Amino acid sequence: GHRLPRVQLGSSTIMRVQATPYAPVSWVTTSGGVFTESKVGAVTVRADSQGIAQVTFYATPGLSGATSILAASPFCLGQAEQTITFASASLSDVAPTNGQK
């Protein structure tokens, strides 16, 4: 099956979309996390000469579940959406040893 991208809590991931060269692209997270460029859950950046817009999403500690991240530009139709699940270290992530060494 299709697995959603997972971001470890307390870590970052780079996100990119294709837009029009030098166009502004606005990003928003719907359920937590921040963009390192703005330190909040929304940011606008300018695409490069190839039309690639890039931001860094930071999964703040304490989040659970998933978030949708939306990106849109006034020079492009529609919007891009990416769902990210949050991964946290927990006891269930560690295989039991049954006391064996």
N, C-alpha and C positions, 0 to 999 in steps of 0.2 A: 504494500500500500504506500501511498504518498505520505512522507513524513514532513511535518512543518519544521522550518529552521528553528533550532534551539539556541538560546543565548544564556550562558551561565550568569546567574545573578552576580552583580559586582564586576561585570566585564562588558566589553563593547564589541560592536560589529559594524562594519562599513556597509552602507547601502548606496546603490547607484540606480539611476534611471536615465533613459535616453530621452532627450528633449530637443529643442531647437538651439543651435549655437548661441551662447551668451544669454539665453532666456532665464528669467527668474523662475525658480521651482520652489514651491512651498511644501513642507512636510508637516504632518501632525501624527502623534501617537494617541490612540483612543483610550488606552487602559493602562497608562503608567509608563515609566521610563522617561529619559530626557535625551535631547540631542546635545552633544558636547559643544557644538558651535554656539548654542544659545543658552545652555544650562536650564532650559525649560522644555515642555512637551511639544513645542512648535518652532519651526525655523524656516527661513527663506534663504536660499543660496543661489548663486548664478552658475549656470551651466558653462562648461569650458568651450573651446573653439570647435570641439567635436560634438557638442551638444550633451555631454555627459555631466550630470549633476550628482554630487556625492555628499553624503552626510555621515556622521558617526553617531550611532544609537547606543546609549548606555542603559543597561538593565539595572536599575537601582535596587539595592538589597531590600528584601521585604515583599517584593512582588510575587504574585502567584498566577497561575493560569496562562493567559496569552493576551497579546495586544494586536490590533491591526494598525499598520502604519500606512498612511495615505500620502501620496505625492501628486501634485498637480501644477500645471503651468498655464498662464493665460494664453500662451501661444500654441498650446496643444489641446486636442480634443480629449475628453475623458480624464480619468485619473488612474494612477497605478496603485495597487493595494498589495501589501505583503503581510501575512500573519506570522507572528513570531511567538513561539512558546517559551516560557521562562523555565530554566532548569536550575534547581538548587541541590546542593549536596545534602543528602539525607541518609538515614540508616538503610532505607530500602534500596539505595544505589550500591550498597556494599554487599558482596557475596558473603553469606555466613561461613564461618570457619568450623563450627561444631566443636570448638575447643581443640582442634588438631593443629599442630605446628608444622 
